[in-house]
Amino acid sequence: MPADRPTAARADRNWGELLLVDDDTVFTRVLGRALNARGFTVHTAASPAEAMARLDSEGGLRPDFAVLDLNLGGSSGLKLIGAARRANPDCRIVVLTGYASISTAVDAIKLGADQYLAKPIEVDAIVRALLELQTPDQDDAGESTLSVSRLEWEHIQRVLADNGGNISATARALKMHRRTLQRKLTKRPVRE
């Protein structure tokens, strides 16, 4: 990984190998081209299995950077953080998600992600995160804060996933009546 980092990514410089993992083929193609134009050598994967095959094969990919989608067709992109770190301990990892929550952000950082960004997001923001150019702005925190309803929905989904989709076990873990939980699960996620 380059030691000196300029204030903006330049296409005339090769920043290194980047693994982009997302199950949305159109998004992957567009983001991959944009990152390639900004100086990254982009390798894509559409599933955790495909990403693992790229990382674990003999002479496999040793990415300098990784951009991982959180939800990969029902599987968690967080599982790939460890594999990317094993392939290259200095790999800069950014997790993208369409359903940002505090609990998944904490999990991503604990597992070794360097940044956690909510979609939709501009390519330049991803590049800044990859190149460590983004400094946290304390005044900007209010704009990305999730509503209480959205946080509740995210927490319920997380506990439900932890209990393998078992509604009764989830209700017990949440100390909530089973019917109340069922009613909350039938509602669509709260939009921000």
Buried (B, 14 or more C-beta within 10 A) or exposed (E): BEEEEEEEBEEEEEBBBBBBBBBBEEBBEEBBEBBBEBBBBBBBBBBBEBBBEBBEEEEEBBBBBBBBBBBBEEBBBBBBBEBBBEBBEEBBBBBBBEBBBBEBBEBBBEBBBBBBBBBEBEBBBBBBBBBEBBEEEEEEEEEEEBEEEBBBBBBBBBBBEEBEEEBEBBBBBBEBEEEEBEEEEEEEEBEE
